[in-house]
Amino acid sequence: MLVARRFLVRGRVQGVGFRYYAHEMARLEGVRGFVRNLADGRVEAVAEGDQEAVLAFERAIRRGPPGARVEDVDTEPADPAGRSAFMIRS
């Protein structure tokens, strides 16, 4: 079953390679969507795929890459959009 989730990640998550880490985790899990920095210092990610893959992606971004310090992750359901890839947006 295809599911989608939106994540807002707060903490030390910009300037530490977080978007590239999320991109690699999405690739490993077969998740599609995007990740981008927000002006307020958070990172937004939208992921869609099968439920287990999206859950594995969420676990990964809750850890973050070395150098990051994830303080909180807000999640909400999103509508699957049939994305074909996972992209890093600026």
HUHU-V256088 format. One record per helix or strand of 2 or more residues. SS is the DSSP state (h for helix, s for strand). FROM is the first residue (numbers start at 0). TO is the last residue. If there is no record, write none. Layout:
ss;from;to
SS;FROM;TO
SS;FROM;TO
This chain:
ss;from;to
s;1;11
h;17;28
s;31;36
s;42;49
h;50;62
s;68;76
s;85;88
